Amino acid sequence: MAYKAPEGKGYADVAAHFRTLIKAGELAPGDALPSVAEIRTQFGVASKTVSRALGVLKSEGLVASRGALGTVVEKSPIVITGADRLTRMEKNGLRYAPGETSSGHRVMRRAIHDPEVCTALDLEPGDEAVIRIRVFRQDDKPTSVGVSVYPPHTTAAVPELSDDVRMVKQFDKLYTERTGHEVVKGQRTAHSRQASQDELAALEIDAPPHSAVAVLVTTVTFHDADHPLAYWEDVYAPGSRVPIGE
């Protein structure tokens, strides 16, 4: 494992370095961070700076002190968004973090009536689009439901999106390879709302009928120079820790 990072940084930079490794799956739950002395040497900082950085990571629930083991990554520390998953795959090729899997993969073609999705994808209510759904799991426990919606001009360029099989290549890379157009990720937003019954079932939440269960939802739209290409939504199980912005 390479822990080398630029020297002369402050505590926030040290914390950000290890947060990125954890988020990318390069530091797995149970892995030990370097010792305080090693971090001091790598970053050229004082012991107090290292302690402050580790304190930040502990407050975020990412790491914990484990006596003789030192500082280790907590089990299932964070749940990343679909957009962050693309970034991770670009950096290290890892589709899943250690202990992470997915299930319940479904692909369907449906008429779209949700106003937010129609606006994001420049669709008229009732226009058809391809919807892909999957449930992400950490140590076999559901953590989030990922929904991606693709309008016709996207699936025309990447017809694999319509196939009821798992994608083995990133949609944005395929689109760029075939059209020559760069795919740009839009602004990610987050909000809370009441979970649907389908979402409760997918997240394996046992709640009384018609009860209100609040969930965190993040959304992002992908574009090229001419069109919106995809709308992604992630719905997180209550209690999840989700990194929202860098």
HELIX and SHEET records of a PDB file:
HELIX    1   1 TYR A   11  LYS A   23  1                                  13    
HELIX    2   2 VAL A   36  PHE A   43  1                                   8    
HELIX    3   3 SER A   47  SER A   59  1                                  13    
HELIX    4   4 GLY A   67  LEU A   69  5                                   3    
HELIX    5   5 GLY A   82  ASN A   92  1                                  11    
HELIX    6   6 PRO A  115  LEU A  121  1                                   7    
HELIX    7   7 PRO A  152  ALA A  157  1                                   6    
HELIX    8   8 PRO A  159  SER A  162  5                                   4    
HELIX    9   9 PHE A  171  THR A  179  1                                   9    
HELIX   10  10 GLN A  197  ALA A  202  1                                   6    
SHEET    1   A 2 VAL A  63  SER A  65  0                                        
SHEET    2   A 2 THR A  71  VAL A  73 -1                                        
SHEET    1   B 6 GLU A 100  ALA A 111  0                                        
SHEET    2   B 6 GLU A 128  GLN A 138 -1                                        
SHEET    3   B 6 LYS A 141  TYR A 150 -1                                        
SHEET    4   B 6 PRO A 228  TYR A 236 -1                                        
SHEET    5   B 6 ALA A 214  HIS A 223 -1                                        
SHEET    6   B 6 VAL A 184  LYS A 185 -1                                        
SHEET    1   C 6 GLU A 100  ALA A 111  0                                        
SHEET    2   C 6 GLU A 128  GLN A 138 -1                                        
SHEET    3   C 6 LYS A 141  TYR A 150 -1                                        
SHEET    4   C 6 PRO A 228  TYR A 236 -1                                        
SHEET    5   C 6 ALA A 214  HIS A 223 -1                                        
SHEET    6   C 6 THR A 189  GLN A 194 -1                                        
END                                                                             
